[in-house]
Amino acid sequence: MSDGLRLLPWSTPEGKPCYLSTDGDHSRLSLLADEVEAAQVRSGEQVLAGARAVLADRAAGETAMRFALARASESLAEVLRVAVSRGTRSSRGG
């Protein structure tokens, strides 16, 4: 990815990354991306709490464990995308 492109917190329908070319961080799309990233991080916190609860429940069955792991995997992928996007922007000073 070249300078001036921001990795967005969503993908194309084909699963490819989306980028935003902008000179500033105050465009409508950039602000929407900030809101989506914040929501993804909050969701990740909730999924983590739920996964910990399932892990602590000795009676939790395979279905509950698989569901918790699937949601945790999805959330981890989203939060890692946010981390990459923010890390790239901070290393450029933006």
Buried (B, 14 or more C-beta within 10 A) or exposed (E): EEEEBBBBBEEEEEEEBBBBEBEEEEBEEBEBBBEBBEEBBEBBEEBBEBBEEBBEEEEBEEEBBEBBEEBBEBBEEBBEBBEEBBEBBEEEEE
